[in-house]
Amino acid sequence: MPIGMQLIGKHFDEETILRAAYTYEQNAKFRENYKPEFKK
């Protein structure tokens, strides 16, 4: 089942959105749990 997340912020305040996304990624250990698979 596809699941998504959307972050919404104030106009021209991309820094806050990127910081929130980075914090979520670190806390969820996203890169450890979802490593890309490269097929040859």
C-alpha positions in Angstrom: 0.0 0.0 0.0 1.6 3.3 -1.0 2.0 5.8 1.8 3.1 9.4 1.4 3.9 12.5 3.4 3.6 16.1 2.4 5.2 19.0 4.2 3.7 22.4 3.8 5.2 25.7 4.9 5.3 29.4 4.5 6.2 31.0 1.2 9.9 31.3 0.6 10.7 29.3 3.8 12.3 26.2 2.2 14.9 26.0 4.9 12.3 25.0 7.5 10.7 22.4 5.3 14.1 20.8 4.4 15.1 20.8 8.0 11.9 19.0 9.0 12.4 16.5 6.2 16.0 15.8 7.2 15.0 15.4 10.9 12.3 12.9 10.0 14.7 11.0 7.7 17.2 10.8 10.6 14.7 9.7 13.2 13.1 7.1 11.0 16.5 5.8 9.9 15.1 6.0 6.4 18.4 5.3 4.6 19.1 2.2 6.8 15.7 0.7 6.2 15.2 1.6 2.6 18.6 1.1 0.8 18.4 1.4 -3.0 18.8 -1.8 -4.9 20.8 -1.6 -8.1 20.2 -4.3 -10.6 22.7 -5.1 -13.3 
